[in-house]
Every structure is written in C-alpha cells, then in structure tokens.
Amino acid sequence: MDGESGNFARLNRGKRSIAVDLKRAPGKDVFRRLAAWADVIVENLRPGTMRELGLAPDELLQRNPRLVYCAVTGWGQDGPYADRPALDIIVQGKSGLMSVTGDPEGPPMKVGVAISDLSAALYATIGVLAALRARERDGRGQLVDVSMFESSVALGVWEAGTYFTTGEVPRRSGSAHKLVAPYQAVAAADGHFIVGATTPRNWTSFCAALGLEGLEHDERFADATRRRANVRQLIPLIEEVTGRRPMAHWLGALRAAGVPCGEIADYDAVFTDEHLAARDFFVDLPHPTLGRVRSLGSPLRLGRTPVRLERAGPRLGEHSREVLTELGYAASDIETLLGSGAVAG
C-alpha cells in the first residue's frame, strides 16, 4: 500500500530500521560498530555468507565477547545439506511434516501456515534467551545455530515416540488423532465440527448426547485405542446421526454434556472473534505513511511487565541517522555515508 509493505509493517512492529550495504567497505565498518555495540545479532543468510563479506561470526564475537550471534538457516551451519537452498515448503517436505498432513488417500499437502519458518523463529528466540541467560552467569556470548530443518523435525514428538518405540512409520490420518478416537472433524448437516471424546467419561457423555448409547457396549469401541483401530466403522455410525442436524445443535448439546468440541473457523471468523476482541488481542499500531495498521497482538500475557506494542514496523532506513548518531558518527560522516549509498535513509 502506497509503496509500503503491510506485512513488513506488521512483522517488524516496534523495531527501528537502519539500512546498510554490506558489500561496501563503509557499510561493513558500520556493521562492525553495530556488532560491537549490540547484545544480539540475528541473521538468516546461507552458511558462509557473512564470512565472505568479511563479517564472520567468530570475528565479531572476538571483537565483542558478550555478543549473542544467532544464525538461522535452512539446514544448519554444517552437515551434508548445509549448502542447499531452503524454503518453508521444501523443509516441510524433508522434515516429515507433509507425510503426516492431509487425507490418507490424498496427494502430499503442506501445513496451511509457514510452520517451518515460524518454528525456526520460535526456537531461535528460545536459543537467544538461553544464551543471554548464560551470559548473565559468565559474561560471555556465543553462536546460536538454528535450522529450519531441525526445528521442524522437533515438532514430530508423537511421531518420534511411535517410530523409536515400535519402528512403525507414521502416516497421514486427516484430522484424526493417530492413537485415540473419536478425536477429529465429523460431518453435520451444514458442515463439519470437531469432537474429542476419548476419555471414558467423555465417551459416555458423547454417546448419550447423540443417542448412541449402544456404541458403549460394542466391543469394537470399548476404549479409545480400540475405537481408533476401528475408526473406519465408528465415524460413519456417528455421522449417520450428526448429519441429520446442523453444527450449532451438536455443539450446543455436546458443550452442555461437557464433551470437548468446537467449530472449524476460517480466518474471517478468527479475526473478528468475540473472545479475542474481549481480550484486546488485535491492536492498531501507528505507521508514518500507512496510518493505523491492524495487527495481531501477543499471546504472551505477563502480569507485571506486559508486552508493549507501540508502533508498526518502520520504513526501510527510517532510523539510519538516529542509529548512526548513537554509534558516535559525526553529522558530516553520516552525510558522507548516506551520500555514498553505504547507508540508506
């Protein structure tokens, strides 16, 4: 919008921006000053790129021993895949995520959000926080090496448990749980809704709510594990009943019976959800050219030190002069850097 990226403004909220050309010698010098001053550097270039630029992480750590340097890459800093390019969908495929996502009879399918990108970012955050905590003890920073691949594989906790215990290779199961049932989407007269009736108490309440008390005494469905083993027989029996009435009826009946259940919302419903609105999850952040930018809030609710969401992301180089001044550059030197193109702003 108006030459500005709305996504950039949302993803970089609260940040300042200095734009530096790392291929120019003056730009490298600016970056070295930043690195000597900074607590944390985060970059996501392919392994070796910073060394080729003359800005190797180990050299920056020598200049600033307290620096925490986080390198986020597709495959990690070493290993046979290290030099491969990586995209979210490529990593989803290689990590096994696509092998367990989607309908069992359908084609390969990726997770609907950029889960490999996002999980790497979350693990990078955890790694940086751990490194900062270690620095409090010994005064030393360190390199934090985070890969999208390992971050995505780390999400396969149930799959790893199954494989390492039994040797069984996990496969796609649609919306269903791999071990227990019913724990999936079921059809109503006007769409699908989610049910999770896996404990004995919930299973009894579920059967009563649907008028299917007879299923409780069917040996095929005697417990959650046997129900999962016979899920192809179970779900049609359930949907023969749930398909007669709309979702709202069944959600009301099941909630009244204390059975876990829920809607399958699209993002129009999510971004106008009354619960999220009541908790002020959505925020409108000021931007110098876009005005107010509607954004997601933070899921972190800290009682004593709440998250501060004060402004949308900056324009590229918006704070270059400000940051250079803080680094100790004279006004004339700042103009020289801007005039040469080594810094933009």
Phi, psi and chi 1 to 4 in degrees:
 res  aa     phi    psi   chi1   chi2   chi3   chi4
   1 MET       -  125.8  -62.8  174.1   60.3      -
   2 ASP    52.6   37.2  -60.6  -35.7      -      -
   3 GLY    79.5    2.8      -      -      -      -
   4 GLU  -114.4  146.3  -61.2  -75.0  -12.6      -
   5 SER   -88.1  119.3  166.9      -      -      -
   6 GLY   -62.5  -38.3      -      -      -      -
   7 ASN   -65.1  -41.6  -78.4  -25.7      -      -
   8 PHE   -60.3  -42.5 -176.1   91.6      -      -
   9 ALA   -64.4  -33.2      -      -      -      -
  10 ARG   -80.3  -43.7  -69.9  177.3  177.6   86.9
  11 LEU   -72.0  -25.4  -67.3  172.6      -      -
  12 ASN  -110.1   28.4  -67.8  -75.5      -      -
  13 ARG   -59.5  144.3   60.7 -165.4 -179.5 -174.2
  14 GLY    79.2   -3.8      -      -      -      -
  15 LYS   -94.7  161.3  -63.4 -179.8 -178.4  178.4
  16 ARG  -104.6  158.7  -65.6 -171.1  -64.3  169.9
  17 SER  -127.6  124.8  173.2      -      -      -
  18 ILE  -121.9  127.8  175.9  172.0      -      -
  19 ALA  -103.2  116.7      -      -      -      -
  20 VAL  -125.5  133.1 -178.5      -      -      -
  21 ASP   -87.2  105.7 -174.0  -13.6      -      -
  22 LEU   -78.0   -1.9  -62.0 -177.3      -      -
  23 LYS   -92.4   -8.5  -66.6 -176.8  178.1  179.7
  24 ARG  -101.2  141.1  -63.7  171.6 -178.4 -106.6
  25 ALA   -56.7  -45.6      -      -      -      -
  26 PRO   -62.6  -34.4  -22.1   34.0      -      -
  27 GLY   -66.0  -39.6      -      -      -      -
  28 LYS   -60.8  -41.3  -62.8  178.3 -163.6  -70.5
  29 ASP   -62.9  -40.3  -69.4  -20.7      -      -
  30 VAL   -61.6  -44.0  170.5      -      -      -
  31 PHE   -63.8  -40.2 -172.5   83.4      -      -
  32 ARG   -62.0  -38.6  -69.6 -170.3 -174.1   99.2
  33 ARG   -64.7  -42.0  -79.7 -146.2 -152.8 -176.8
  34 LEU   -59.8  -45.0  -78.3  165.9      -      -
  35 ALA   -65.4  -34.0      -      -      -      -
  36 ALA   -71.2  -21.9      -      -      -      -
  37 TRP   -98.4  -24.2  176.0   59.3      -      -
  38 ALA   -82.3  155.4      -      -      -      -
  39 ASP   -84.3  -39.9  -72.5  -57.7      -      -
  40 VAL  -139.1  138.2  179.4      -      -      -
  41 ILE  -118.3  133.4  -70.5  175.2      -      -
  42 VAL  -123.9  127.0 -179.2      -      -      -
  43 GLU  -140.1  156.9   51.8   96.2  -17.7      -
  44 ASN  -131.8   42.2   65.9  -23.6      -      -
  45 LEU   -86.6  161.9  -58.1  171.7      -      -
  46 ARG   -65.6  152.8   67.3  171.5  177.0   78.7
  47 PRO   -54.8  134.5  -26.1   35.1      -      -
  48 GLY    93.5  -14.5      -      -      -      -
  49 THR   -63.4  -45.3  -61.8      -      -      -
  50 MET   -64.9  -34.2  -68.7  -63.5  -78.3      -
  51 ARG   -66.2  -41.3 -174.8  172.8  -61.5  -81.6
  52 GLU   -61.7  -30.6  -67.8  169.5    5.7      -
  53 LEU   -81.5   -1.9  -69.9  167.5      -      -
  54 GLY    79.8   21.3      -      -      -      -
  55 LEU  -127.9   46.7  -59.1  167.2      -      -
  56 ALA   -60.6  139.2      -      -      -      -
  57 PRO   -55.4  -41.3  -26.7   34.4      -      -
  58 ASP   -65.2  -33.4   53.9  -17.5      -      -
  59 GLU   -71.0  -38.6  -65.1  174.9    5.1      -
  60 LEU   -65.9  -36.2  -62.4  175.2      -      -
  61 LEU   -69.4  -31.4  -74.8  162.2      -      -
  62 GLN   -66.6  -39.5  -74.6  178.6    1.3      -
  63 ARG   -71.6  -33.1  -69.6  169.3  177.1  -97.2
  64 ASN  -134.2   87.8  178.4    4.4      -      -
  65 PRO   -62.3  -15.9  -21.9   34.0      -      -
  66 ARG   -90.1   -1.4  -68.2  177.9   57.0   79.1
  67 LEU   -70.2  136.0  177.0   65.5      -      -
  68 VAL  -103.1  115.6  172.8      -      -      -
  69 TYR  -111.3  111.9 -173.1  107.9      -      -
  70 CYS  -105.6  118.3 -178.1      -      -      -
  71 ALA  -109.1  114.8      -      -      -      -
  72 VAL  -105.0  118.9 -176.6      -      -      -
  73 THR  -131.5  174.9   59.9      -      -      -
  74 GLY   -67.1  -43.2      -      -      -      -
  75 TRP  -126.7   -4.9  -46.8   98.6      -      -
  76 GLY   107.1  170.7      -      -      -      -
  77 GLN   -77.0  -17.0  -65.8  -63.3  -55.9      -
  78 ASP  -144.6 -174.4   52.7   21.4      -      -
  79 GLY    96.2  164.7      -      -      -      -
  80 PRO   -64.2  -21.0   19.2  -30.3      -      -
  81 TYR   -96.5   -0.8  -55.6  158.7      -      -
  82 ALA   -53.9  -36.2      -      -      -      -
  83 ASP   -90.5    0.0  -68.8  -30.1      -      -
  84 ARG   -71.9  145.2  -68.9 -174.8 -177.0 -179.1
  85 PRO   -69.8  156.5   24.4  -31.8      -      -
  86 ALA  -140.0  135.5      -      -      -      -
  87 LEU  -126.7  161.1  -62.1  171.5      -      -
  88 ASP   -52.1  -47.9  178.0   85.5      -      -
  89 ILE   -68.0  -33.5 -169.3  171.6      -      -
  90 ILE   -65.2  -43.9  -66.5  171.5      -      -
  91 VAL   -69.7  -38.4  175.9      -      -      -
  92 GLN   -57.0  -42.1  -77.2 -159.9   38.3      -
  93 GLY   -65.3  -47.7      -      -      -      -
  94 LYS   -72.0  -27.7 -173.1   64.5  172.5  174.4
  95 SER   -80.5   -7.5   67.9      -      -      -
  96 GLY    95.4  -11.8      -      -      -      -
  97 LEU   -60.4  -40.7  -71.0  174.8      -      -
  98 MET   -71.2  -21.5  -72.3  178.6   65.9      -
  99 SER   -74.7  -16.1   75.6      -      -      -
 100 VAL  -117.2   12.2  -64.2      -      -      -
 101 THR  -113.5  131.0  -58.2      -      -      -
 102 GLY   106.2 -176.2      -      -      -      -
 103 ASP   -74.5  140.1 -172.5  -87.5      -      -
 104 PRO   -56.6  -30.7  -23.7   32.9      -      -
 105 GLU   -96.7   -0.5  -50.6  -57.6  -34.5      -
 106 GLY   -93.7  178.4      -      -      -      -
 107 PRO   -75.8  170.1   30.2  -35.5      -      -
 108 PRO   -55.5  142.2  -24.3   33.8      -      -
 109 MET  -142.8  135.0 -173.6  174.6  -64.1      -
 110 LYS   -88.8  161.4   73.9  179.7 -174.6   69.8
 111 VAL   -62.1  143.7  178.7      -      -      -
 112 GLY   -67.3  -22.2      -      -      -      -
 113 VAL  -108.6  167.0  -62.9      -      -      -
 114 ALA   -77.5   68.9      -      -      -      -
 115 ILE   -65.3  -33.4 -167.8   68.5      -      -
 116 SER   -72.2  -39.1  -66.3      -      -      -
 117 ASP   -61.4  -48.9  -74.9  -24.3      -      -
 118 LEU   -70.9  -38.8  -63.4  172.2      -      -
 119 SER   -66.5  -36.8   61.6      -      -      -
 120 ALA   -62.6  -40.4      -      -      -      -
 121 ALA   -63.8  -40.7      -      -      -      -
 122 LEU   -67.6  -42.9  -71.9  171.3      -      -
 123 TYR   -65.7  -35.1  -83.1  113.1      -      -
 124 ALA   -62.1  -41.8      -      -      -      -
 125 THR   -60.5  -45.9  -58.5      -      -      -
 126 ILE   -62.3  -42.5  -64.6  167.6      -      -
 127 GLY   -62.9  -43.3      -      -      -      -
 128 VAL   -63.9  -43.6  166.3      -      -      -
 129 LEU   -63.1  -39.9  -68.0  173.5      -      -
 130 ALA   -64.5  -40.7      -      -      -      -
 131 ALA   -66.7  -37.8      -      -      -      -
 132 LEU   -66.4  -38.1  -71.4  170.9      -      -
 133 ARG   -65.2  -40.2 -176.6   67.9 -178.8   90.3
 134 ALA   -63.8  -37.3      -      -      -      -
 135 ARG   -63.7  -31.9 -168.5 -178.6   73.0  175.4
 136 GLU   -61.9  -29.2  -70.6 -177.9    3.6      -
 137 ARG   -81.8  -43.6  -65.8 -163.1  -56.7  -92.7
 138 ASP  -121.3   -0.7   59.6   23.0      -      -
 139 GLY    77.1    8.3      -      -      -      -
 140 ARG  -117.5  137.5  -62.9  171.0   57.5 -164.3
 141 GLY   -84.8 -169.7      -      -      -      -
 142 GLN  -170.9  169.4   59.2 -173.7  -60.5      -
 143 LEU   -83.2  133.9  173.7   68.1      -      -
 144 VAL  -113.8  112.9  179.7      -      -      -
 145 ASP  -103.6  109.8  172.2    9.4      -      -
 146 VAL  -122.5  130.4  176.9      -      -      -
 147 SER  -114.7  146.1   77.0      -      -      -
 148 MET   -60.6  -38.5  -66.3  167.2   60.8      -
 149 PHE   -61.6  -54.9 -174.8   37.8      -      -
 150 GLU   -66.4  -34.9  -70.5  166.7  -12.6      -
 151 SER   -62.2  -37.9  -62.3      -      -      -
 152 SER   -74.6  -41.8  -61.1      -      -      -
 153 VAL   -61.7  -36.0  173.2      -      -      -
 154 ALA   -63.2  -18.3      -      -      -      -
 155 LEU   -75.7  -16.9  -60.9  177.9      -      -
 156 GLY   -83.2   55.4      -      -      -      -
 157 VAL   -69.0  -44.8  -70.2      -      -      -
 158 TRP   -69.3  -39.2  -67.2  110.3      -      -
 159 GLU   -64.4  -41.1  -69.1   71.6   21.0      -
 160 ALA   -65.0  -41.9      -      -      -      -
 161 GLY   -59.6  -43.2      -      -      -      -
 162 THR   -65.2  -48.4  -62.5      -      -      -
 163 TYR   -66.9  -46.0 -176.8   79.5      -      -
 164 PHE   -70.2  -22.5  -67.7  145.1      -      -
 165 THR   -88.6  -43.7  -58.1      -      -      -
 166 THR  -116.5  -16.7   68.6      -      -      -
 167 GLY    82.4   -2.0      -      -      -      -
 168 GLU   -72.6  135.7  179.0 -175.0  -10.9      -
 169 VAL   -88.7  117.5  179.1      -      -      -
 170 PRO   -62.7  144.7  -22.0   34.3      -      -
 171 ARG  -129.5  174.6  -58.9  -63.9 -176.9 -170.1
 172 ARG   -65.5  143.6  -65.4 -168.2  -64.9  -92.1
 173 SER  -138.9   23.9   57.6      -      -      -
 174 GLY    64.0 -134.3      -      -      -      -
 175 SER   -88.8   -3.2   65.4      -      -      -
 176 ALA   -78.4  150.6      -      -      -      -
 177 HIS   -69.2  151.5 -163.2  -75.4      -      -
 178 LYS   -82.8  -16.3  -66.5  175.4  172.7   57.9
 179 LEU  -119.3  -28.5  -57.8  176.7      -      -
 180 VAL  -133.6  164.4  -66.0      -      -      -
 181 ALA  -156.1  158.1      -      -      -      -
 182 PRO   -79.6  132.3   29.8  -33.9      -      -
 183 TYR  -152.0   75.5 -173.5  100.9      -      -
 184 GLN  -172.3 -178.1   66.4 -179.3   82.6      -
 185 ALA   -80.5  136.7      -      -      -      -
 186 VAL  -127.1  156.0  -63.0      -      -      -
 187 ALA   -87.9  135.0      -      -      -      -
 188 ALA  -109.2 -173.5      -      -      -      -
 189 ALA   -68.3  -25.8      -      -      -      -
 190 ASP  -124.3   19.8   58.2  -12.6      -      -
 191 GLY   148.8 -163.4      -      -      -      -
 192 HIS  -114.2  152.0  -71.9   76.9      -      -
 193 PHE  -138.6  167.2   64.3   96.3      -      -
 194 ILE  -101.8  140.9  -60.1  -71.1      -      -
 195 VAL  -135.5  144.3   64.6      -      -      -
 196 GLY  -135.3   83.4      -      -      -      -
 197 ALA  -111.2   76.1      -      -      -      -
 198 THR  -108.5  -27.7   55.9      -      -      -
 199 THR   -79.4  157.6   66.9      -      -      -
 200 PRO   -54.8  -43.4  -29.2   36.6      -      -
 201 ARG   -64.8  -45.5  179.5  176.7  179.1  177.5
 202 ASN   -66.7  -36.1  -76.0  -25.9      -      -
 203 TRP   -64.3  -42.3  173.2 -119.8      -      -
 204 THR   -63.0  -45.3  -64.6      -      -      -
 205 SER   -66.1  -38.4  -61.6      -      -      -
 206 PHE   -61.7  -49.6  176.1   77.1      -      -
 207 CYS   -60.8  -40.0  -69.2      -      -      -
 208 ALA   -65.9  -41.2      -      -      -      -
 209 ALA   -63.7  -33.0      -      -      -      -
 210 LEU   -92.5   -5.4  -91.1   63.9      -      -
 211 GLY    72.0   29.9      -      -      -      -
 212 LEU  -114.9   41.8  -71.7  172.4      -      -
 213 GLU   -56.9  -26.9  -69.4   87.4  -11.1      -
 214 GLY   -62.2  -26.4      -      -      -      -
 215 LEU   -66.0  -26.3  -65.1 -175.6      -      -
 216 GLU   -62.5  -28.5  -84.3 -164.0  -88.9      -
 217 HIS  -102.8    7.8  -49.7  -67.3      -      -
 218 ASP   -86.8  121.3 -170.5  -41.4      -      -
 219 GLU   -59.5  -27.3  -76.8  -59.7  -49.9      -
 220 ARG   -63.7  -24.1  -64.6  173.5  -61.4  172.2
 221 PHE  -121.4   27.5  -46.9  130.5      -      -
 222 ALA   -66.0  -30.0      -      -      -      -
 223 ASP  -145.2  173.5   58.1   41.4      -      -
 224 ALA   -62.9  -33.9      -      -      -      -
 225 THR   -70.1  -44.3  -57.7      -      -      -
 226 ARG   -68.3  -33.6  -85.6 -176.7  -83.0 -174.1
 227 ARG   -62.9  -38.1  -69.5 -164.8  -68.0  -85.6
 228 ARG   -67.6  -40.2 -179.5   64.5 -177.0   89.5
 229 ALA   -63.0  -29.0      -      -      -      -
 230 ASN  -113.3   30.6  -64.6  -63.0      -      -
 231 VAL   -64.0  -29.0   71.1      -      -      -
 232 ARG   -67.0  -25.4  -70.9 -178.1  179.1  -87.0
 233 GLN   -88.8  -31.8  -67.7   77.3   48.1      -
 234 LEU   -71.1  -50.1  174.7   62.0      -      -
 235 ILE   -62.5  -42.4  -62.5  -55.3      -      -
 236 PRO   -59.0  -34.8  -27.7   37.5      -      -
 237 LEU   -66.7  -38.3  -66.3  172.5      -      -
 238 ILE   -68.1  -46.5  -69.1  172.4      -      -
 239 GLU   -72.4  -19.9  -67.9 -173.9  -26.1      -
 240 GLU   -61.6  -30.4 -177.2  178.9  -12.1      -
 241 VAL   -90.6  -50.4  174.2      -      -      -
 242 THR   -65.4  -24.8   58.6      -      -      -
 243 GLY   -71.6   -7.3      -      -      -      -
 244 ARG   -86.1  -18.6  -61.7  171.3 -172.0  164.5
 245 ARG  -135.6  161.8  -54.2 -167.7   71.0  166.1
 246 PRO   -73.2  166.0   24.0  -32.7      -      -
 247 MET   -56.1  -44.7  -68.3 -178.7  -73.2      -
 248 ALA   -57.3  -37.6      -      -      -      -
 249 HIS   -62.4  -49.5  169.1   80.3      -      -
 250 TRP   -69.8  -37.9  -63.1  116.9      -      -
 251 LEU   -63.5  -40.4  -70.0  169.8      -      -
 252 GLY   -64.4  -44.5      -      -      -      -
 253 ALA   -66.5  -42.5      -      -      -      -
 254 LEU   -70.8  -39.0  -67.8  171.5      -      -
 255 ARG   -65.3  -39.1  -76.6  172.5  175.8  149.9
 256 ALA   -63.4  -30.2      -      -      -      -
 257 ALA   -87.7   -2.4      -      -      -      -
 258 GLY    80.2   18.6      -      -      -      -
 259 VAL   -91.2  128.0  178.6      -      -      -
 260 PRO   -59.1  128.2  -23.8   34.4      -      -
 261 CYS  -160.7  167.3   59.7      -      -      -
 262 GLY  -173.3  165.2      -      -      -      -
 263 GLU   -76.7  162.9  -59.9   86.2  -13.2      -
 264 ILE  -109.2   97.1  -58.7  173.5      -      -
 265 ALA   -89.0  143.1      -      -      -      -
 266 ASP   -88.1  174.2   63.0   19.4      -      -
 267 TYR   -72.8  -18.1  -85.1  114.2      -      -
 268 ASP   -63.7  -42.8  179.1   52.5      -      -
 269 ALA   -69.6  -40.0      -      -      -      -
 270 VAL   -64.1  -46.1  171.6      -      -      -
 271 PHE   -77.5   -1.1  -64.8  150.1      -      -
 272 THR  -124.5   20.0   56.2      -      -      -
 273 ASP   -67.6  134.0 -174.7   87.8      -      -
 274 GLU   -67.2  -34.4   63.4  177.0  -11.3      -
 275 HIS   -67.4  -45.6 -179.3   81.9      -      -
 276 LEU   -63.9  -38.9  -65.7  171.7      -      -
 277 ALA   -64.3  -40.5      -      -      -      -
 278 ALA   -65.0  -29.0      -      -      -      -
 279 ARG   -95.3   10.8  -75.3  171.9   57.3   81.9
 280 ASP    54.6   43.8  -63.8  -39.8      -      -
 281 PHE   -74.1  -30.7 -178.1   72.0      -      -
 282 PHE   -92.3  139.5  -55.2  109.0      -      -
 283 VAL  -129.9  150.6  -67.6      -      -      -
 284 ASP  -111.5  113.1  -66.1  -56.5      -      -
 285 LEU  -108.3  137.7  -58.7  174.8      -      -
 286 PRO   -71.6  141.8   26.5  -34.1      -      -
 287 HIS  -133.5  143.2 -174.5  -84.8      -      -
 288 PRO   -63.0  -26.0   17.5  -30.2      -      -
 289 THR  -122.0  -25.7   59.5      -      -      -
 290 LEU   -90.1   -7.9  -63.7  177.1      -      -
 291 GLY    78.5 -131.3      -      -      -      -
 292 ARG   -89.9  127.6  -51.6  -66.9  -68.2 -176.9
 293 VAL  -109.9  115.6  176.7      -      -      -
 294 ARG   -71.5  129.6 -172.6   75.5  163.0  167.2
 295 SER  -140.8  162.0  -55.5      -      -      -
 296 LEU   -73.5  145.2  -59.3  177.3      -      -
 297 GLY   -83.6 -166.3      -      -      -      -
 298 SER  -101.4  137.2  172.4      -      -      -
 299 PRO   -75.0   -6.9   27.6  -34.2      -      -
 300 LEU   -84.0  122.7  -56.6  176.8      -      -
 301 ARG  -117.3   92.9  -56.4  -76.1  177.2  144.7
 302 LEU   -93.5  124.1  -79.2   67.9      -      -
 303 GLY   -67.6  -35.4      -      -      -      -
 304 ARG  -101.1  -32.6 -172.6  171.9   58.8   81.5
 305 THR  -128.3   75.8   56.1      -      -      -
 306 PRO   -62.3  152.6   21.9  -32.7      -      -
 307 VAL   -60.7  137.4  174.5      -      -      -
 308 ARG  -102.5  118.4  -68.3 -176.8  -59.4  165.0
 309 LEU  -118.5   98.4  -61.4  174.1      -      -
 310 GLU  -110.2  -29.4  -62.3  173.4  -19.4      -
 311 ARG  -154.0  155.7   62.6  174.7 -174.8  -96.0
 312 ALA   -71.7  173.4      -      -      -      -
 313 GLY   -61.6  155.9      -      -      -      -
 314 PRO   -81.4  165.8   32.9  -37.0      -      -
 315 ARG   -73.5  151.6  -70.9  174.7  -69.9  120.1
 316 LEU   -58.2  122.1 -174.6   65.5      -      -
 317 GLY    76.0   11.8      -      -      -      -
 318 GLU   -58.0  -32.6 -180.0  179.4  -15.7      -
 319 HIS  -111.7   19.4  -57.0   96.4      -      -
 320 SER   -57.2  -49.5  -68.6      -      -      -
 321 ARG   -61.4  -43.2  -66.6  175.7 -175.3  -87.6
 322 GLU   -60.9  -46.2 -179.9  180.0  -48.0      -
 323 VAL   -69.9  -41.1  174.4      -      -      -
 324 LEU   -61.1  -38.8  -70.9  171.2      -      -
 325 THR   -61.8  -42.7  -60.1      -      -      -
 326 GLU   -65.3  -28.6  -68.2  174.1   11.1      -
 327 LEU   -77.8   -6.9  -70.3  173.1      -      -
 328 GLY    99.1   10.9      -      -      -      -
 329 TYR   -74.7  139.1  -77.4   91.4      -      -
 330 ALA   -73.1  156.6      -      -      -      -
 331 ALA   -56.6  -40.3      -      -      -      -
 332 SER   -66.2  -37.9   58.8      -      -      -
 333 ASP   -67.3  -36.3  -65.8  -29.3      -      -
 334 ILE   -63.1  -43.6  -67.1  173.6      -      -
 335 GLU   -63.5  -37.7  -65.6  -53.3  -40.2      -
 336 THR   -63.5  -44.6  -61.6      -      -      -
 337 LEU   -62.5  -43.2  -72.9  167.2      -      -
 338 LEU   -68.0  -39.6  -67.3  168.3      -      -
 339 GLY   -68.5  -30.8      -      -      -      -
 340 SER   -80.8  -16.3   70.1      -      -      -
 341 GLY    88.3   -0.4      -      -      -      -
 342 ALA   -66.6  -29.1      -      -      -      -
 343 VAL  -132.1  140.0  176.0      -      -      -
 344 ALA  -112.9  150.1      -      -      -      -
 345 GLY   172.8      -      -      -      -      -
